[in-house]
Amino acid sequence: MAKPETAIEERTGFPSEIQVLMTIPYVSYFPALLIYAKLGEVDRFDTHREVVSYMRLNPTIRKSSDSRMDGGVSKHESGRVR
C-alpha cells in the first residue's frame, strides 16, 4: 500500500507554480502545495503586498505616541500557512 504522501504527489504532480514556491528557503513540496491551494489564481493580485496581506503574513505593528512595537505574523490566518 502506498504512503499517503506518495499518492498526493502522484495526483497533483509538480505544477510550475509549486516548483517556483519550492525555490523559497525552507519551503518543501507540501508547504508549497498548501500555499498554492490557499492562493488560487495569483493573477488576481497586482502586487506582492496584496499576496502577503491576503495570506495575512504581514507582521503586526502597534504604535502609540512615542513607542512602536513590531510583532510577529498576524494570528488571524490558519497556522498551516504561517
PyMOL Python script that loads the backbone (N, CA, C, O; Angstrom):
from pymol import cmd

cmd.read_pdbstr("""\
ATOM      1  N   MET A   1       0.845  -1.179   0.000  1.00  0.00           N
ATOM      2  CA  MET A   1       0.000   0.000   0.000  1.00  0.00           C
ATOM      3  C   MET A   1       0.885   1.235   0.000  1.00  0.00           C
ATOM      4  O   MET A   1       1.839   1.314   0.774  1.00  0.00           O
ATOM      5  N   ALA A   2       0.583   2.190  -0.850  1.00  0.00           N
ATOM      6  CA  ALA A   2       1.398   3.395  -0.987  1.00  0.00           C
ATOM      7  C   ALA A   2       1.147   4.342   0.180  1.00  0.00           C
ATOM      8  O   ALA A   2       0.060   4.389   0.756  1.00  0.00           O
ATOM      9  N   LYS A   3       2.190   5.091   0.503  1.00  0.00           N
ATOM     10  CA  LYS A   3       2.062   6.108   1.550  1.00  0.00           C
ATOM     11  C   LYS A   3       1.120   7.201   1.062  1.00  0.00           C
ATOM     12  O   LYS A   3       1.033   7.448  -0.141  1.00  0.00           O
ATOM     13  N   PRO A   4       0.413   7.862   1.982  1.00  0.00           N
ATOM     14  CA  PRO A   4      -0.469   8.963   1.574  1.00  0.00           C
ATOM     15  C   PRO A   4       0.296  10.079   0.853  1.00  0.00           C
ATOM     16  O   PRO A   4      -0.219  10.679  -0.090  1.00  0.00           O
ATOM     17  N   GLU A   5       1.520  10.350   1.298  1.00  0.00           N
ATOM     18  CA  GLU A   5       2.326  11.399   0.661  1.00  0.00           C
ATOM     19  C   GLU A   5       2.589  11.079  -0.813  1.00  0.00           C
ATOM     20  O   GLU A   5       2.525  11.955  -1.675  1.00  0.00           O
ATOM     21  N   THR A   6       2.882   9.818  -1.079  1.00  0.00           N
ATOM     22  CA  THR A   6       3.153   9.391  -2.439  1.00  0.00           C
ATOM     23  C   THR A   6       1.905   9.521  -3.305  1.00  0.00           C
ATOM     24  O   THR A   6       1.984   9.962  -4.451  1.00  0.00           O
ATOM     25  N   ALA A   7       0.762   9.141  -2.763  1.00  0.00           N
ATOM     26  CA  ALA A   7      -0.495   9.241  -3.503  1.00  0.00           C
ATOM     27  C   ALA A   7      -0.822  10.698  -3.832  1.00  0.00           C
ATOM     28  O   ALA A   7      -1.291  10.996  -4.931  1.00  0.00           O
ATOM     29  N   ILE A   8      -0.577  11.598  -2.893  1.00  0.00           N
ATOM     30  CA  ILE A   8      -0.837  13.026  -3.127  1.00  0.00           C
ATOM     31  C   ILE A   8       0.074  13.543  -4.228  1.00  0.00           C
ATOM     32  O   ILE A   8      -0.378  14.245  -5.133  1.00  0.00           O
ATOM     33  N   GLU A   9       1.349  13.203  -4.157  1.00  0.00           N
ATOM     34  CA  GLU A   9       2.302  13.653  -5.175  1.00  0.00           C
ATOM     35  C   GLU A   9       1.933  13.119  -6.558  1.00  0.00           C
ATOM     36  O   GLU A   9       2.054  13.837  -7.551  1.00  0.00           O
ATOM     37  N   GLU A  10       1.490  11.879  -6.629  1.00  0.00           N
ATOM     38  CA  GLU A  10       1.117  11.297  -7.911  1.00  0.00           C
ATOM     39  C   GLU A  10      -0.101  11.998  -8.508  1.00  0.00           C
ATOM     40  O   GLU A  10      -0.168  12.201  -9.720  1.00  0.00           O
ATOM     41  N   ARG A  11      -1.057  12.366  -7.669  1.00  0.00           N
ATOM     42  CA  ARG A  11      -2.271  13.015  -8.164  1.00  0.00           C
ATOM     43  C   ARG A  11      -2.054  14.469  -8.546  1.00  0.00           C
ATOM     44  O   ARG A  11      -2.605  14.938  -9.541  1.00  0.00           O
ATOM     45  N   THR A  12      -1.256  15.185  -7.761  1.00  0.00           N
ATOM     46  CA  THR A  12      -1.083  16.617  -8.018  1.00  0.00           C
ATOM     47  C   THR A  12       0.063  16.905  -8.967  1.00  0.00           C
ATOM     48  O   THR A  12       0.033  17.897  -9.694  1.00  0.00           O
ATOM     49  N   GLY A  13       1.067  16.054  -8.969  1.00  0.00           N
ATOM     50  CA  GLY A  13       2.229  16.283  -9.825  1.00  0.00           C
ATOM     51  C   GLY A  13       3.059  17.463  -9.341  1.00  0.00           C
ATOM     52  O   GLY A  13       3.012  17.823  -8.165  1.00  0.00           O
ATOM     53  N   PHE A  14       3.803  18.051 -10.235  1.00  0.00           N
ATOM     54  CA  PHE A  14       4.655  19.183  -9.912  1.00  0.00           C
ATOM     55  C   PHE A  14       4.357  20.345 -10.850  1.00  0.00           C
ATOM     56  O   PHE A  14       5.141  20.618 -11.759  1.00  0.00           O
ATOM     57  N   PRO A  15       3.225  21.037 -10.643  1.00  0.00           N
ATOM     58  CA  PRO A  15       2.956  22.199 -11.494  1.00  0.00           C
ATOM     59  C   PRO A  15       4.077  23.228 -11.369  1.00  0.00           C
ATOM     60  O   PRO A  15       4.788  23.258 -10.364  1.00  0.00           O
ATOM     61  N   SER A  16       4.230  24.051 -12.367  1.00  0.00           N
ATOM     62  CA  SER A  16       5.315  25.044 -12.348  1.00  0.00           C
ATOM     63  C   SER A  16       5.205  25.982 -11.154  1.00  0.00           C
ATOM     64  O   SER A  16       6.222  26.436 -10.631  1.00  0.00           O
ATOM     65  N   GLU A  17       3.980  26.279 -10.717  1.00  0.00           N
ATOM     66  CA  GLU A  17       3.805  27.151  -9.551  1.00  0.00           C
ATOM     67  C   GLU A  17       4.395  26.520  -8.285  1.00  0.00           C
ATOM     68  O   GLU A  17       4.988  27.209  -7.454  1.00  0.00           O
ATOM     69  N   ILE A  18       4.226  25.226  -8.154  1.00  0.00           N
ATOM     70  CA  ILE A  18       4.783  24.513  -6.999  1.00  0.00           C
ATOM     71  C   ILE A  18       6.308  24.564  -7.056  1.00  0.00           C
ATOM     72  O   ILE A  18       6.965  24.780  -6.038  1.00  0.00           O
ATOM     73  N   GLN A  19       6.854  24.371  -8.221  1.00  0.00           N
ATOM     74  CA  GLN A  19       8.312  24.410  -8.373  1.00  0.00           C
ATOM     75  C   GLN A  19       8.865  25.780  -8.019  1.00  0.00           C
ATOM     76  O   GLN A  19       9.921  25.875  -7.394  1.00  0.00           O
ATOM     77  N   VAL A  20       8.168  26.846  -8.408  1.00  0.00           N
ATOM     78  CA  VAL A  20       8.616  28.199  -8.070  1.00  0.00           C
ATOM     79  C   VAL A  20       8.556  28.414  -6.561  1.00  0.00           C
ATOM     80  O   VAL A  20       9.490  28.958  -5.973  1.00  0.00           O
ATOM     81  N   LEU A  21       7.470  27.992  -5.938  1.00  0.00           N
ATOM     82  CA  LEU A  21       7.349  28.150  -4.483  1.00  0.00           C
ATOM     83  C   LEU A  21       8.429  27.374  -3.742  1.00  0.00           C
ATOM     84  O   LEU A  21       8.877  27.793  -2.675  1.00  0.00           O
ATOM     85  N   MET A  22       8.845  26.250  -4.302  1.00  0.00           N
ATOM     86  CA  MET A  22       9.873  25.438  -3.645  1.00  0.00           C
ATOM     87  C   MET A  22      11.260  26.066  -3.734  1.00  0.00           C
ATOM     88  O   MET A  22      12.196  25.569  -3.108  1.00  0.00           O
ATOM     89  N   THR A  23      11.413  27.142  -4.494  1.00  0.00           N
ATOM     90  CA  THR A  23      12.700  27.848  -4.523  1.00  0.00           C
ATOM     91  C   THR A  23      12.873  28.736  -3.298  1.00  0.00           C
ATOM     92  O   THR A  23      13.974  29.218  -3.035  1.00  0.00           O
ATOM     93  N   ILE A  24      11.788  28.958  -2.538  1.00  0.00           N
ATOM     94  CA  ILE A  24      11.863  29.733  -1.300  1.00  0.00           C
ATOM     95  C   ILE A  24      12.545  28.870  -0.247  1.00  0.00           C
ATOM     96  O   ILE A  24      12.193  27.701  -0.092  1.00  0.00           O
ATOM     97  N   PRO A  25      13.518  29.424   0.484  1.00  0.00           N
ATOM     98  CA  PRO A  25      14.190  28.635   1.520  1.00  0.00           C
ATOM     99  C   PRO A  25      13.191  28.054   2.527  1.00  0.00           C
ATOM    100  O   PRO A  25      12.273  28.742   2.973  1.00  0.00           O
ATOM    101  N   TYR A  26      13.382  26.794   2.871  1.00  0.00           N
ATOM    102  CA  TYR A  26      12.593  26.050   3.854  1.00  0.00           C
ATOM    103  C   TYR A  26      11.187  25.693   3.385  1.00  0.00           C
ATOM    104  O   TYR A  26      10.387  25.211   4.187  1.00  0.00           O
ATOM    105  N   VAL A  27      10.860  25.913   2.113  1.00  0.00           N
ATOM    106  CA  VAL A  27       9.547  25.525   1.598  1.00  0.00           C
ATOM    107  C   VAL A  27       9.734  24.283   0.745  1.00  0.00           C
ATOM    108  O   VAL A  27      10.336  24.325  -0.329  1.00  0.00           O
ATOM    109  N   SER A  28       9.200  23.167   1.252  1.00  0.00           N
ATOM    110  CA  SER A  28       9.289  21.909   0.512  1.00  0.00           C
ATOM    111  C   SER A  28       7.971  21.663  -0.216  1.00  0.00           C
ATOM    112  O   SER A  28       7.138  22.564  -0.314  1.00  0.00           O
ATOM    113  N   TYR A  29       7.782  20.468  -0.718  1.00  0.00           N
ATOM    114  CA  TYR A  29       6.630  20.162  -1.572  1.00  0.00           C
ATOM    115  C   TYR A  29       5.287  20.446  -0.897  1.00  0.00           C
ATOM    116  O   TYR A  29       4.464  21.168  -1.459  1.00  0.00           O
ATOM    117  N   PHE A  30       5.050  19.899   0.285  1.00  0.00           N
ATOM    118  CA  PHE A  30       3.735  20.023   0.909  1.00  0.00           C
ATOM    119  C   PHE A  30       3.412  21.449   1.352  1.00  0.00           C
ATOM    120  O   PHE A  30       2.286  21.893   1.131  1.00  0.00           O
ATOM    121  N   PRO A  31       4.337  22.188   1.964  1.00  0.00           N
ATOM    122  CA  PRO A  31       4.027  23.601   2.234  1.00  0.00           C
ATOM    123  C   PRO A  31       3.759  24.390   0.952  1.00  0.00           C
ATOM    124  O   PRO A  31       2.880  25.252   0.931  1.00  0.00           O
ATOM    125  N   ALA A  32       4.501  24.106  -0.110  1.00  0.00           N
ATOM    126  CA  ALA A  32       4.272  24.779  -1.389  1.00  0.00           C
ATOM    127  C   ALA A  32       2.878  24.445  -1.923  1.00  0.00           C
ATOM    128  O   ALA A  32       2.186  25.319  -2.445  1.00  0.00           O
ATOM    129  N   LEU A  33       2.477  23.208  -1.795  1.00  0.00           N
ATOM    130  CA  LEU A  33       1.154  22.783  -2.241  1.00  0.00           C
ATOM    131  C   LEU A  33       0.062  23.484  -1.433  1.00  0.00           C
ATOM    132  O   LEU A  33      -0.956  23.892  -1.992  1.00  0.00           O
ATOM    133  N   LEU A  34       0.266  23.622  -0.138  1.00  0.00           N
ATOM    134  CA  LEU A  34      -0.691  24.308   0.727  1.00  0.00           C
ATOM    135  C   LEU A  34      -0.812  25.786   0.341  1.00  0.00           C
ATOM    136  O   LEU A  34      -1.919  26.317   0.251  1.00  0.00           O
ATOM    137  N   ILE A  35       0.316  26.442   0.116  1.00  0.00           N
ATOM    138  CA  ILE A  35       0.311  27.849  -0.283  1.00  0.00           C
ATOM    139  C   ILE A  35      -0.397  28.000  -1.623  1.00  0.00           C
ATOM    140  O   ILE A  35      -1.220  28.899  -1.800  1.00  0.00           O
ATOM    141  N   TYR A  36      -0.078  27.134  -2.552  1.00  0.00           N
ATOM    142  CA  TYR A  36      -0.687  27.164  -3.883  1.00  0.00           C
ATOM    143  C   TYR A  36      -2.204  26.984  -3.798  1.00  0.00           C
ATOM    144  O   TYR A  36      -2.957  27.687  -4.473  1.00  0.00           O
ATOM    145  N   ALA A  37      -2.641  26.052  -2.977  1.00  0.00           N
ATOM    146  CA  ALA A  37      -4.072  25.806  -2.824  1.00  0.00           C
ATOM    147  C   ALA A  37      -4.772  26.993  -2.167  1.00  0.00           C
ATOM    148  O   ALA A  37      -5.890  27.342  -2.546  1.00  0.00           O
ATOM    149  N   LYS A  38      -4.132  27.601  -1.205  1.00  0.00           N
ATOM    150  CA  LYS A  38      -4.721  28.736  -0.495  1.00  0.00           C
ATOM    151  C   LYS A  38      -4.804  29.975  -1.388  1.00  0.00           C
ATOM    152  O   LYS A  38      -5.801  30.697  -1.358  1.00  0.00           O
ATOM    153  N   LEU A  39      -3.762  30.220  -2.181  1.00  0.00           N
ATOM    154  CA  LEU A  39      -3.725  31.422  -3.021  1.00  0.00           C
ATOM    155  C   LEU A  39      -4.670  31.352  -4.208  1.00  0.00           C
ATOM    156  O   LEU A  39      -5.304  32.350  -4.553  1.00  0.00           O
ATOM    157  N   GLY A  40      -4.771  30.213  -4.826  1.00  0.00           N
ATOM    158  CA  GLY A  40      -5.572  30.116  -6.040  1.00  0.00           C
ATOM    159  C   GLY A  40      -4.872  30.817  -7.194  1.00  0.00           C
ATOM    160  O   GLY A  40      -3.653  30.719  -7.336  1.00  0.00           O
ATOM    161  N   GLU A  41      -5.628  31.516  -8.008  1.00  0.00           N
ATOM    162  CA  GLU A  41      -5.074  32.219  -9.162  1.00  0.00           C
ATOM    163  C   GLU A  41      -4.317  33.464  -8.704  1.00  0.00           C
ATOM    164  O   GLU A  41      -4.925  34.398  -8.182  1.00  0.00           O
ATOM    165  N   VAL A  42      -3.024  33.486  -8.891  1.00  0.00           N
ATOM    166  CA  VAL A  42      -2.219  34.623  -8.441  1.00  0.00           C
ATOM    167  C   VAL A  42      -2.367  35.829  -9.362  1.00  0.00           C
ATOM    168  O   VAL A  42      -1.978  36.936  -8.992  1.00  0.00           O
ATOM    169  N   ASP A  43      -2.916  35.635 -10.542  1.00  0.00           N
ATOM    170  CA  ASP A  43      -3.104  36.755 -11.471  1.00  0.00           C
ATOM    171  C   ASP A  43      -4.070  37.801 -10.925  1.00  0.00           C
ATOM    172  O   ASP A  43      -4.077  38.936 -11.401  1.00  0.00           O
ATOM    173  N   ARG A  44      -4.871  37.446  -9.951  1.00  0.00           N
ATOM    174  CA  ARG A  44      -5.826  38.410  -9.402  1.00  0.00           C
ATOM    175  C   ARG A  44      -5.168  39.428  -8.482  1.00  0.00           C
ATOM    176  O   ARG A  44      -5.804  40.410  -8.100  1.00  0.00           O
ATOM    177  N   PHE A  45      -3.910  39.212  -8.119  1.00  0.00           N
ATOM    178  CA  PHE A  45      -3.181  40.148  -7.275  1.00  0.00           C
ATOM    179  C   PHE A  45      -2.297  41.037  -8.140  1.00  0.00           C
ATOM    180  O   PHE A  45      -1.624  40.559  -9.054  1.00  0.00           O
ATOM    181  N   ASP A  46      -2.304  42.329  -7.846  1.00  0.00           N
ATOM    182  CA  ASP A  46      -1.485  43.270  -8.608  1.00  0.00           C
ATOM    183  C   ASP A  46      -0.059  43.371  -8.078  1.00  0.00           C
ATOM    184  O   ASP A  46       0.875  43.585  -8.850  1.00  0.00           O
ATOM    185  N   THR A  47       0.114  43.219  -6.781  1.00  0.00           N
ATOM    186  CA  THR A  47       1.440  43.372  -6.178  1.00  0.00           C
ATOM    187  C   THR A  47       1.710  42.259  -5.173  1.00  0.00           C
ATOM    188  O   THR A  47       0.803  41.549  -4.740  1.00  0.00           O
ATOM    189  N   HIS A  48       2.982  42.130  -4.818  1.00  0.00           N
ATOM    190  CA  HIS A  48       3.340  41.130  -3.807  1.00  0.00           C
ATOM    191  C   HIS A  48       2.760  41.510  -2.448  1.00  0.00           C
ATOM    192  O   HIS A  48       2.496  40.633  -1.626  1.00  0.00           O
ATOM    193  N   ARG A  49       2.560  42.784  -2.202  1.00  0.00           N
ATOM    194  CA  ARG A  49       1.980  43.222  -0.924  1.00  0.00           C
ATOM    195  C   ARG A  49       0.541  42.727  -0.775  1.00  0.00           C
ATOM    196  O   ARG A  49       0.104  42.412   0.332  1.00  0.00           O
ATOM    197  N   GLU A  50      -0.182  42.660  -1.869  1.00  0.00           N
ATOM    198  CA  GLU A  50      -1.543  42.137  -1.816  1.00  0.00           C
ATOM    199  C   GLU A  50      -1.544  40.653  -1.458  1.00  0.00           C
ATOM    200  O   GLU A  50      -2.418  40.186  -0.728  1.00  0.00           O
ATOM    201  N   VAL A  51      -0.574  39.924  -1.970  1.00  0.00           N
ATOM    202  CA  VAL A  51      -0.460  38.492  -1.651  1.00  0.00           C
ATOM    203  C   VAL A  51      -0.155  38.315  -0.165  1.00  0.00           C
ATOM    204  O   VAL A  51      -0.779  37.496   0.511  1.00  0.00           O
ATOM    205  N   VAL A  52       0.801  39.082   0.334  1.00  0.00           N
ATOM    206  CA  VAL A  52       1.182  38.999   1.747  1.00  0.00           C
ATOM    207  C   VAL A  52      -0.011  39.342   2.633  1.00  0.00           C
ATOM    208  O   VAL A  52      -0.264  38.666   3.631  1.00  0.00           O
ATOM    209  N   SER A  53      -0.733  40.379   2.272  1.00  0.00           N
ATOM    210  CA  SER A  53      -1.900  40.783   3.048  1.00  0.00           C
ATOM    211  C   SER A  53      -2.997  39.724   2.989  1.00  0.00           C
ATOM    212  O   SER A  53      -3.609  39.409   4.010  1.00  0.00           O
ATOM    213  N   TYR A  54      -3.248  39.174   1.804  1.00  0.00           N
ATOM    214  CA  TYR A  54      -4.272  38.139   1.648  1.00  0.00           C
ATOM    215  C   TYR A  54      -3.949  36.910   2.501  1.00  0.00           C
ATOM    216  O   TYR A  54      -4.829  36.320   3.127  1.00  0.00           O
ATOM    217  N   MET A  55      -2.684  36.545   2.509  1.00  0.00           N
ATOM    218  CA  MET A  55      -2.263  35.378   3.288  1.00  0.00           C
ATOM    219  C   MET A  55      -2.097  35.714   4.770  1.00  0.00           C
ATOM    220  O   MET A  55      -1.845  34.835   5.593  1.00  0.00           O
ATOM    221  N   ARG A  56      -2.243  37.001   5.095  1.00  0.00           N
ATOM    222  CA  ARG A  56      -2.082  37.502   6.463  1.00  0.00           C
ATOM    223  C   ARG A  56      -0.722  37.152   7.036  1.00  0.00           C
ATOM    224  O   ARG A  56      -0.597  36.741   8.190  1.00  0.00           O
ATOM    225  N   LEU A  57       0.283  37.322   6.209  1.00  0.00           N
ATOM    226  CA  LEU A  57       1.651  37.064   6.642  1.00  0.00           C
ATOM    227  C   LEU A  57       2.382  38.360   6.971  1.00  0.00           C
ATOM    228  O   LEU A  57       3.591  38.358   7.203  1.00  0.00           O
ATOM    229  N   ASN A  58       1.650  39.456   6.988  1.00  0.00           N
ATOM    230  CA  ASN A  58       2.263  40.731   7.321  1.00  0.00           C
ATOM    231  C   ASN A  58       2.446  40.828   8.838  1.00  0.00           C
ATOM    232  O   ASN A  58       1.578  40.395   9.596  1.00  0.00           O
ATOM    233  N   PRO A  59       3.564  41.390   9.279  1.00  0.00           N
ATOM    234  CA  PRO A  59       3.795  41.490  10.718  1.00  0.00           C
ATOM    235  C   PRO A  59       2.860  42.519  11.351  1.00  0.00           C
ATOM    236  O   PRO A  59       2.447  43.484  10.709  1.00  0.00           O
ATOM    237  N   THR A  60       2.540  42.291  12.616  1.00  0.00           N
ATOM    238  CA  THR A  60       1.712  43.256  13.325  1.00  0.00           C
ATOM    239  C   THR A  60       2.597  44.384  13.847  1.00  0.00           C
ATOM    240  O   THR A  60       3.713  44.151  14.311  1.00  0.00           O
ATOM    241  N   ILE A  61       2.092  45.588  13.765  1.00  0.00           N
ATOM    242  CA  ILE A  61       2.816  46.756  14.260  1.00  0.00           C
ATOM    243  C   ILE A  61       1.850  47.551  15.122  1.00  0.00           C
ATOM    244  O   ILE A  61       0.752  47.900  14.687  1.00  0.00           O
ATOM    245  N   ARG A  62       2.268  47.829  16.338  1.00  0.00           N
ATOM    246  CA  ARG A  62       1.442  48.626  17.246  1.00  0.00           C
ATOM    247  C   ARG A  62       2.181  49.910  17.570  1.00  0.00           C
ATOM    248  O   ARG A  62       3.343  49.886  17.974  1.00  0.00           O
ATOM    249  N   LYS A  63       1.497  51.034  17.388  1.00  0.00           N
ATOM    250  CA  LYS A  63       2.097  52.331  17.666  1.00  0.00           C
ATOM    251  C   LYS A  63       1.227  53.083  18.664  1.00  0.00           C
ATOM    252  O   LYS A  63      -0.001  53.014  18.625  1.00  0.00           O
ATOM    253  N   SER A  64       1.889  53.792  19.544  1.00  0.00           N
ATOM    254  CA  SER A  64       1.182  54.716  20.420  1.00  0.00           C
ATOM    255  C   SER A  64       2.169  55.795  20.843  1.00  0.00           C
ATOM    256  O   SER A  64       3.253  55.495  21.342  1.00  0.00           O
ATOM    257  N   SER A  65       1.803  56.999  20.648  1.00  0.00           N
ATOM    258  CA  SER A  65       2.620  58.199  20.918  1.00  0.00           C
ATOM    259  C   SER A  65       4.081  57.994  20.517  1.00  0.00           C
ATOM    260  O   SER A  65       4.400  58.052  19.329  1.00  0.00           O
ATOM    261  N   ASP A  66       4.965  57.759  21.471  1.00  0.00           N
ATOM    262  CA  ASP A  66       6.396  57.668  21.180  1.00  0.00           C
ATOM    263  C   ASP A  66       6.913  56.242  21.048  1.00  0.00           C
ATOM    264  O   ASP A  66       8.105  56.050  20.808  1.00  0.00           O
ATOM    265  N   SER A  67       6.084  55.268  21.193  1.00  0.00           N
ATOM    266  CA  SER A  67       6.577  53.884  21.155  1.00  0.00           C
ATOM    267  C   SER A  67       6.032  53.135  19.951  1.00  0.00           C
ATOM    268  O   SER A  67       4.963  53.443  19.425  1.00  0.00           O
ATOM    269  N   ARG A  68       6.782  52.167  19.547  1.00  0.00           N
ATOM    270  CA  ARG A  68       6.387  51.310  18.434  1.00  0.00           C
ATOM    271  C   ARG A  68       6.800  49.889  18.780  1.00  0.00           C
ATOM    272  O   ARG A  68       7.925  49.656  19.223  1.00  0.00           O
ATOM    273  N   MET A  69       5.892  48.940  18.580  1.00  0.00           N
ATOM    274  CA  MET A  69       6.205  47.537  18.865  1.00  0.00           C
ATOM    275  C   MET A  69       5.955  46.720  17.607  1.00  0.00           C
ATOM    276  O   MET A  69       4.831  46.652  17.109  1.00  0.00           O
ATOM    277  N   ASP A  70       7.008  46.105  17.104  1.00  0.00           N
ATOM    278  CA  ASP A  70       6.882  45.215  15.952  1.00  0.00           C
ATOM    279  C   ASP A  70       6.641  43.811  16.463  1.00  0.00           C
ATOM    280  O   ASP A  70       7.427  43.275  17.244  1.00  0.00           O
ATOM    281  N   GLY A  71       5.556  43.227  16.018  1.00  0.00           N
ATOM    282  CA  GLY A  71       5.212  41.886  16.464  1.00  0.00           C
ATOM    283  C   GLY A  71       5.471  40.857  15.396  1.00  0.00           C
ATOM    284  O   GLY A  71       6.096  41.137  14.373  1.00  0.00           O
ATOM    285  N   GLY A  72       4.989  39.683  15.642  1.00  0.00           N
ATOM    286  CA  GLY A  72       5.145  38.594  14.690  1.00  0.00           C
ATOM    287  C   GLY A  72       4.060  38.633  13.635  1.00  0.00           C
ATOM    288  O   GLY A  72       3.359  39.633  13.480  1.00  0.00           O
ATOM    289  N   VAL A  73       3.934  37.555  12.927  1.00  0.00           N
ATOM    290  CA  VAL A  73       2.930  37.430  11.873  1.00  0.00           C
ATOM    291  C   VAL A  73       1.548  37.388  12.509  1.00  0.00           C
ATOM    292  O   VAL A  73       1.362  36.808  13.579  1.00  0.00           O
ATOM    293  N   SER A  74       0.587  38.006  11.844  1.00  0.00           N
ATOM    294  CA  SER A  74      -0.786  38.051  12.327  1.00  0.00           C
ATOM    295  C   SER A  74      -1.294  36.639  12.624  1.00  0.00           C
ATOM    296  O   SER A  74      -1.010  35.704  11.875  1.00  0.00           O
ATOM    297  N   LYS A  75      -2.030  36.488  13.695  1.00  0.00           N
ATOM    298  CA  LYS A  75      -2.542  35.178  14.095  1.00  0.00           C
ATOM    299  C   LYS A  75      -3.954  34.927  13.562  1.00  0.00           C
ATOM    300  O   LYS A  75      -4.588  33.936  13.926  1.00  0.00           O
ATOM    301  N   HIS A  76      -4.446  35.818  12.704  1.00  0.00           N
ATOM    302  CA  HIS A  76      -5.803  35.656  12.186  1.00  0.00           C
ATOM    303  C   HIS A  76      -5.899  34.557  11.143  1.00  0.00           C
ATOM    304  O   HIS A  76      -6.983  34.024  10.905  1.00  0.00           O
ATOM    305  N   GLU A  77      -4.799  34.217  10.527  1.00  0.00           N
ATOM    306  CA  GLU A  77      -4.806  33.199   9.484  1.00  0.00           C
ATOM    307  C   GLU A  77      -4.520  31.835  10.084  1.00  0.00           C
ATOM    308  O   GLU A  77      -4.021  31.724  11.203  1.00  0.00           O
ATOM    309  N   SER A  78      -4.834  30.830   9.347  1.00  0.00           N
ATOM    310  CA  SER A  78      -4.576  29.458   9.753  1.00  0.00           C
ATOM    311  C   SER A  78      -3.087  29.253  10.035  1.00  0.00           C
ATOM    312  O   SER A  78      -2.241  29.762   9.301  1.00  0.00           O
ATOM    313  N   GLY A  79      -2.775  28.532  11.062  1.00  0.00           N
ATOM    314  CA  GLY A  79      -1.393  28.254  11.428  1.00  0.00           C
ATOM    315  C   GLY A  79      -0.665  27.411  10.383  1.00  0.00           C
ATOM    316  O   GLY A  79       0.565  27.376  10.366  1.00  0.00           O
ATOM    317  N   ARG A  80      -1.400  26.743   9.526  1.00  0.00           N
ATOM    318  CA  ARG A  80      -0.767  25.915   8.495  1.00  0.00           C
ATOM    319  C   ARG A  80       0.070  26.738   7.551  1.00  0.00           C
ATOM    320  O   ARG A  80       1.167  26.327   7.172  1.00  0.00           O
ATOM    321  N   VAL A  81      -0.434  27.906   7.162  1.00  0.00           N
ATOM    322  CA  VAL A  81       0.309  28.746   6.229  1.00  0.00           C
ATOM    323  C   VAL A  81       1.473  29.410   6.937  1.00  0.00           C
ATOM    324  O   VAL A  81       2.564  29.507   6.377  1.00  0.00           O
ATOM    325  N   ARG A  82       1.256  29.867   8.160  1.00  0.00           N
ATOM    326  CA  ARG A  82       2.325  30.500   8.914  1.00  0.00           C
ATOM    327  C   ARG A  82       3.494  29.556   9.058  1.00  0.00           C
ATOM    328  O   ARG A  82       4.503  29.911   9.669  1.00  0.00           O
TER     329      ARG A  82
END
""", "prot")
cmd.dss("prot")
cmd.show_as("cartoon", "prot")
cmd.util.cbc("prot")
cmd.orient("prot")
